[in-house]
Amino acid sequence: MLALSPFQATPIMTLGILAALHDEVDGLIAAMRHEDARATRRTIGMRDYYSGTLHGQPVVLVLARVGKVAAAATTVTLIREFGVNEIVFTGLAGGVGPGVRVGDIVVADRTVQHDMDARPLFPRHEVPLLDRTEFPADPVLTAALRRAAEDFLRLDLATEVPDGVLARFGVHDPRLHVGMIASGDQFINSPAAVGALRDQLPALQAVEMEGAALAQICYEYGVRYALLRTVSDRADDTAHVDFSSFLRDVASHYSAAILRRFLDARA
């Protein structure tokens, strides 16, 4: 899957960037179109794939939509039709770890499908016929994404998201966490569900609906991946956030600024 320029012996790396919701990717698409007049759009399977350069890097952007099937289908298309050899997913998540709060950032070091349960044929959470439960994120991509997130929180947060906006959502001193993220085709919003997940997966930091499916596809195709999530709620009934407003006013700015730093560091 690695393209070679006729004038160089090293592979040209093309990064696929996915998100589940419009506000998570629309700003990136606009930035690509502004930077690269030759950027193209190709529609496959009811999804628009935007190819071009973003912050000087070859990138394919796409709205994957919500859920594991949507994420898996989009990831396969990115790999097979566009030849991407690295993938980053960005979006929202519910906080599960004891110190994970609204407005924090979680970068995955591994993912698991919390709703995968093929017992008694296979152990709980194990993906049948792959002989594994967890899918590690690529350490190099993850380290770069972590540095970008750390620099964003330290240097960019105040200008990207003013204090008044953060305070409106109860966000104070947001922090970065690196650890397990779990995915499932269900929206987790009850203390009982969160408690069950903590019992089953003690290292769990956040929960969402796409990342582990993407990770499985990347594992099967030998493609590196990294996963970035902004925490929008506590995945129980203790927080009531206007998701649309939080996504528009906070999370979308997190994603755009962190990915800008991530891509600039690769130039």
N, C-alpha and C positions, 0 to 999 in steps of 0.2 A: 503493500500500500504506500510505499515511500517514493515520491516523485523525485527524479534527478534532473538537474539542469545539465544541458550538454557541455557547459563550461565548468562544472564543479563535480567533485567526487563525493560530496556530502549530501545527505537527503535534504530536500526542501520540506520543512515542517509546516503543515497546515492545521490550524486549530479550529475545532468545531466548538461553538458556544451555544448552549441551549438554555431555555427558560420555559417555565410552564404557563406564565401569564403575560398578557400584552405589555403591561407597564414594566416588566422585568427585561424586555428585549427591545421595545420600540425606540428608546433613546439610543441604544447601541446601533440600531439600523440607521437612524437618522445621522449619527456621527460617521458611519461608514460612507453613506451617500455624500456627505459633505466633503469627506477626505478623498474619496476615490470616485472620480467621474465615470470610471469604467466598471464600477460595481454592477453585478447582474443579479436578476431574480429568476429562479427556476421553481416551478410548482410540481411537487411530486406527492401523491397520496394526501391531497388536501392541505399540504403545508408549503409555505413559501420559504425557500432557501436563498439567502443573500450571500453572494460570494464577492470578495474584494479585499481591500486592505483596511485595517483598523489600527490606528496608532503605529502605522508602518509595518504591521504584520499581516501575512495572509490568513484570512479568517473566513469561516462560513457560519453565518448567524441563522438561527431558526427558532420559531415558537413551537415547542414540542407539544404543548397542551398538558392537561392534568392526568396523572395516573401512570401506573407502571407499563401498561400496554402502549400508551402514547409515547412514553419515553423510550421504550425498547425499539418501537418501529422507527422513530426518528433517528435513533442512534445507528441502527443498521443502514438506513439511507445515507447518513453522513459518511459512514465508512465505505460503503460499496459504490455509491454514486459520485461522491465528491473526494474520495481518497484522503479524508482527514486521518491523521495519525496521532492526534492528541485531542482530548475533549474536556471542556469545563462546563459544569452545570451551575447555574446561579438562581437563587430564588428564596422563598420564605420557608420557615419551619417552625414547629412548636418546640419550645424548650422543655426538656425532660430532666437533664442533669440538675443536681441540687443547687448549683451556683449559676445556672443559665437563666438570664432574665430577658425581658422584652428589650429589643434594641441591641442585644449582643450579637456577635458573629460566631458561627461554628464552621470550621473547616474540617472535613471528614478525613480521618486517617484510615477508615474502613467503613464498609456498609453491610447491612444485613436486611433481608426481607422479613419484617416482624410478623407478617401474616402467612408466611410459608409454613405449612403444616401437613406433611404427607405421612404422618404416623398411621399405622405401625410399620409401613414400608421403609421409611427413612426417618432419622431423628428430626425433631422439631427444628425449624429454621434452615435445615439443610436443603439445598437445591437438588432435586432428584437427578441422578446420573452424573453430576459434577463433583460429588464427594467433597463439597465444601459449603460452609455456612456464611463465612465472611469473604468479602472481596476487597482486598487492600487497595487504597488509592496509591497512585504513583508517588513515591517519596520526593522526587525532584520537583514535579509540578506542585505538589502539596506544600513543599517548603517555599517555593516561589509565591504561591497564593497566600501563604501565611505571612510572609514578609510584606506583601502588598497590603494585606489587611491590617497588620500592625502599623505600618506607615500611615495608612488612611486614618486610623483612630488617633494617632499621635499628631499628624500634621494637617489633615484635610477635613476632619469632621466638622470643625467650627465654621468653615466656609461653605461646605457642601450642604450641611443641614444645620441651620441656626438653632441656638439653644431654645428659643421659644417654641419651635416646632417639636423638638425632642421632648421638652417638658409637657407638651400637650398630650403626648402618648405615655407619659410616665417614665421616660428614658433618662437615666442619670448615670454618667460614667460608664458607658458601654465597654464591654471587654471581649476579647477573643478567646475562644475555646477550640481545642483540637482534640477530636476523638470520634467515637462511633456515632454514625447517623443511621437510623432505621427507616425503611420505606414500607408502605402498605396501602392498599386501595381502600382506605377508610380515613375519615377525618377524626383525629383523636381529640376529644374535648370533655373528658370526664375524669375525675380523680380515680375512679376504679380502673379505668383503662390505663391511665398513667402508672398506677401502682402495679398493675399486672406486667406492664412493660419493664418497669424497674426490677421486678422480681426475676423476670426471664433474662434480661439483658442489663446487668448491673452497671456496665460501663457506658450505657447509652447517654448521649448528650442531647440529641434532638431527633424529632420524628417528622417525616414528610411523605410524599407520595410518588416519587420518581427515581431518586438517586441510585438505589440498589439495583433497579432494573437496568439502568444505563450501565452500572458497574458490571453486571453479569455479561451484557453484550460486549463490553470492552474486554473483559477477561477472555471470552470465547474467540474474539478476533485479534487478541494480542495488541490492543490499543491502550495507551496510557490515559488515565482520567484523573480529574480532581473535582472536588465538590465544595461549593461555598453556599452557606445559608445565613440569612438574616432572621433572627428570632422575632416573630410577630406576636406570640402569645405563649402562655405556659402550658398549652396542651391539656388544660383542665378547665374548670369553671371559675377559676379565681381571677381571670383577667378578661375584660370585654373590650376588645380593640376594634375600631372601625377598619376592617382589613383593606378596603379600597383606598381609604385615605392614607393609611400607614404605608401601603405599597407605593402609592403615588408620591407621598411627601417625604418618606424616609428610605424605604428599602431600595427603591429604584436608584436613588442617589448613592447609596452604599455600593450597589453592584457596579454602576458606571464608573465610579471613582476607583474602586479596588481593581477592576479589570483594566482601567487605564494604566494604573501603576504596574500591574502584572505584565501587560503588553509592552510598556515602555522599557521595562527591565530586560526584555528579550531582544530589544533592537540592537 
